[in-house]
Amino acid sequence: MSPHVLLLGGTAEARELAATLAARPGVRVTTSLAGRVSRPGELDGDVRVGGFGGAEGLAEWLRAEHVDAVVDATHPFAAGITANAAQAAAATGVPAVVLRRPGWQPGPGDRWHPAASLAEAAALLPPLGRRIFLTTGRLGLASFAHLPELHFLVRSVEPPEPPMPPRTEVLLARGPFTVESERSLLREHRIDALVTKDSGGSSTSAKLTAARELGLPVVVVRRPPLPEGVSAEPDVAAVLARLDLDAR
């Protein structure tokens, strides 16, 4: 029987891996999307949208669909999905691999302020300035809603969900972005500080370079830890080596 790989997607790396697996003769790949983005774009292989019903529901799906391997290529901050995938894989004995792009690292001239959570990031903001560029996605803005004295420029792919800070301007945009455009944006909106999650990758890293060039402080929310006993591979090639589908 052809090997069946379940790919928990939503990232550029997941799209690349789906295309690579789908091009392999005899390999079936199913990409599962959470459904939070209305227009995810075309994907190679089979696609399903929506949750599984927690770890137990995912385990049932793995058995029913005769899945031979699970690749968790979700966003680095999708901690709930990653935990469920690890539990389901352990319960069914299905091999699992986590694909995580490396996180960003500060360089010379960066004024980074690490935070363990969105709430901690919000607590760091008042001394840093009044006009904040918030690039943490459309969820979690409630963590900043208690800061009426600050003006937030919120950028996300989809419209953000309330509650939001009372002084919020929303900018809908999808990367990749250039350093030049990010620099112009920061200047145009007179931004004093940037808040971002450590998503890693090059698609949205230009804002960090622009902030460094302008001497702006950056509050960086650290990634949640992986479940105990779970390790991650940094790229598609490393995941393929772990899967070793040619041996199946």
For each residue, the residues with C-beta under 8 A, 3 or more apart:
1: 66
2: 26 27 28
3: 26 27 28 68 69 245 248
4: 28 29 30 65 66 67 68 69
5: 21 27 28 29 30 67 68 69 70 71 243 245
6: 30 32 61 62 65 67 69 70 71
7: 14 17 18 21 29 30 31 32 45 71 73
8: 14 31 32 70 71 72 73 74 81 85
9: 14 15 18 31 32 33 43 73 74
10: 14 33 34 36 37 40 73 74 75 78
11: 14 15 73 74 75 99 101
12: 15 16 201 203
13: 16 17 73 99 101 235 236
14: 7 8 9 10 11 17 18 31 71 73 74 99
15: 9 11 12 18 19 41 43
16: 12 13 19 20 236
17: 7 13 14 20 21 71 73 99 236 239 240
18: 7 9 14 15 21 22 29 31 43 44 45
19: 15 16 22 23 44
20: 16 17 23 24 236 240
21: 5 7 17 18 24 27 29 44 45 245
22: 18 19 27 29 44 45
23: 19 20 44
24: 20 21 27 245
25:
26: 2 3
27: 2 3 5 21 22 24 245
28: 2 3 4 5 45 46
29: 4 5 7 18 21 22 44 45 46
30: 4 5 6 7 45 46 47 48 65 67
31: 7 8 9 14 18 43 45 46 47 48
32: 6 7 8 9 47 48 49 52
33: 9 10 37 40 47 48 49 50
34: 10 49 50 51 74 78 81
35: 49 50 51
36: 10 158
37: 10 33 40 157 158
38: 158
39:
40: 10 33 37 43
41: 15
42:
43: 9 15 18 31 40 47
44: 18 19 21 22 23 29
45: 7 18 21 22 28 29 30 31
46: 28 29 30 31
47: 30 31 32 33 43
48: 30 31 32 33
49: 32 33 34 35
50: 33 34 35
51: 34 35 54 57
52: 32 57 58 60 61 84 88
53: 56 57 58
54: 51 57 58 84
55: 58 59 83 84 85 87 88 91
56: 53 59 60 88 91
57: 51 52 53 54 60 61
58: 52 53 54 55 61 62 84 85 87 88
59: 55 56 62 63 87 88 91 92
60: 52 56 57 63 64
61: 6 52 57 58 64 65 67
62: 6 58 59 65 67 70 88 89 92 94
63: 59 60 66 67 92
64: 60 61
65: 4 6 30 61 62
66: 1 4 63
67: 4 5 6 30 61 62 63 70 94
68: 3 4 5 94 95 248
69: 3 4 5 6 94 95 96 97 243 245
70: 5 6 8 62 67 85 88 89 94 95 96 97
71: 5 6 7 8 14 17 96 97 98 99 239 243
72: 8 81 82 85 86 96 97 98 99
73: 7 8 9 10 11 13 14 17 98 99 239
74: 8 9 10 11 14 34 78 81 82
75: 10 11 78 199
76: 100 101 103 197 198 199 200 223 224
77: 137 197 199 223 224
78: 10 34 74 75 81 82
79: 82 83 224
80: 83 84
81: 8 34 72 74 78 84 85
82: 72 74 78 79 85 86 98 226 227 230
83: 55 79 80 86 87 227
84: 52 54 55 58 80 81 87 88
85: 8 55 58 70 72 81 82 88 89 96
86: 72 82 83 89 90 96 227 229 230
87: 55 58 59 83 84 90 91 227
88: 52 55 56 58 59 62 70 84 85 91 92 94
89: 62 70 85 86 92 93 94 95 96
90: 86 87 93
91: 55 56 59 87 88
92: 59 62 63 88 89
93: 89 90
94: 62 67 68 69 70 88 89
95: 68 69 70 89 243
96: 69 70 71 72 85 86 89 230
97: 69 70 71 72 233 239 242 243
98: 71 72 73 82 226 230 231 232 233
99: 11 13 14 17 71 72 73 232 233 234 235 236 239
100: 76 200 226 232 233 234
101: 11 13 76 199 200 201 234 235
102: 200 234
103: 76 198 200 223
104: 198 199 200 205 208 220
105:
106: 110 112 220
107: 110 212
108:
109: 212 215
110: 106 107 208 211 212 218
111: 211 212 215 216 217 218
112: 106 217 218 219 220
113: 124 128 217 218 219 220
114: 219 220 222
115: 118 120 121 124 219 220 221 222
116: 120 221 222
117: 120 121 143 221
118: 115 121 122 136 140 143 144 221
119: 122 123 143
120: 115 116 117 123 124 221
121: 115 117 118 124 125 136 143 195 219 221
122: 118 119 125 143 144 146 147
123: 119 120
124: 113 115 120 121 127 128 219
125: 121 122 128 129 132 144 147 150 193 195 219
126: 147 149 150
127: 124
128: 113 124 125 132 192 193 217 219
129: 125 132 191 192 193 217
130: 149 150 151 192
131: 150 151 153 189 190 191 192 193
132: 125 128 129 144 150 151 152 153 191 192 193 194 195
133: 152 153 155 185 186 189 191 193 194 195 207
134: 141 144 152 153 154 155 195
135: 154 155 156 194 195 196 197 204 207
136: 118 121 140 141 195 196 197 221
137: 77 140 156 160 197
138: 141 156 157 158 159 160 161
139: 160 161
140: 118 136 137 143
141: 134 136 138 144 145 154 160 161 162 163 164 165 168
142: 145 162 163 164
143: 117 118 119 121 122 140
144: 118 122 125 132 134 141 147 150 152 164 165
145: 141 142 163 164 165 166
146: 122
147: 122 125 126 144 150 165
148: 165 166 167
149: 126 130
150: 125 126 130 131 132 144 147 165 167
151: 130 131 132 167 168 169
152: 132 133 134 144 164 165 167 168 169
153: 131 132 133 134 169 171 189 191
154: 134 135 141 160 164 168 169 170 171
155: 133 134 135 170 171 172 173
156: 135 137 138 159 160 170 171 172
157: 37 138 172 173 174
158: 36 37 38 138 172
159: 138 156 170 172
160: 137 138 139 141 154 156 164 168 170
161: 138 139 141
162: 141 142
163: 141 142 145
164: 141 142 144 145 152 154 160 168
165: 141 144 145 147 148 150 152 168
166: 145 148
167: 148 150 151 152
168: 141 151 152 154 160 164 165
169: 151 152 153 154 189
170: 154 155 156 159 160
171: 153 154 155 156
172: 155 156 157 158 159
173: 155 157 177
174: 157
175: 203 204
176: 202 203 204 206
177: 173 181 182 203 204 206 207
178: 181 182 206
179: 182 183 206 209 210 213
180: 183 184
181: 177 178 184 185 206
182: 177 178 179 185 186 206 207 209 210 211
183: 179 180 186 187 210 213 214
184: 180 181 187 188
185: 133 181 182 188 189 191 210
186: 133 182 183 189 191 194 207 210 211 214 216
187: 183 184 190 191 214
188: 184 185
189: 131 133 153 169 185 186
190: 131 187
191: 129 131 132 133 153 185 186 187 194 216
192: 128 129 130 131 132 216 217
193: 125 128 129 131 132 133 216 217 218 219
194: 132 133 135 186 191 207 208 211 216 217 218 219
195: 121 125 132 133 134 135 136 218 219 221
196: 135 136 199 204 207 208 218 219 220 221
197: 76 77 135 136 137 220 221 223
198: 76 103 104 220 221 222 223
199: 75 76 77 101 104 196 204
200: 76 100 101 102 103 104
201: 12 101 204 205
202: 176 205
203: 12 175 176 177
204: 135 175 176 177 196 199 201 207
205: 104 201 202 208 209
206: 176 177 178 179 181 182 209 210
207: 133 135 177 182 186 194 196 204 210 211
208: 104 110 194 196 205 211 212 218
209: 179 182 205 206 212 213
210: 179 182 183 185 186 206 207 213 214
211: 110 111 182 186 194 207 208 214 216 217 218
212: 107 109 110 111 208 209 215 216
213: 179 183 209 210
214: 183 186 187 210 211
215: 109 111 212
216: 111 186 191 192 193 194 211 212
217: 111 112 113 128 129 192 193 194 211
218: 110 111 112 113 193 194 195 196 208 211
219: 112 113 114 115 121 124 125 128 193 194 195 196
220: 104 106 112 113 114 115 196 197 198
221: 115 116 117 118 120 121 136 195 196 197 198
222: 114 115 116 198
223: 76 77 103 197 198
224: 76 77 79
225:
226: 82 98 100 230 231 232
227: 82 83 86 87 230
228:
229: 86
230: 82 86 96 98 226 227
231: 98 226
232: 98 99 100 226
233: 97 98 99 100 238 239 242
234: 99 100 101 102 238
235: 13 99 101 238 239
236: 13 16 17 20 99 239 240
237: 240 241
238: 233 234 235 241 242
239: 17 71 73 97 99 233 235 236 242 243
240: 17 20 236 237 243 245
241: 237 238 244
242: 97 233 238 239
243: 5 69 71 95 97 239 240
244: 241 247 248
245: 3 5 21 24 27 69 240 248
246:
247: 244
248: 3 68 244 245
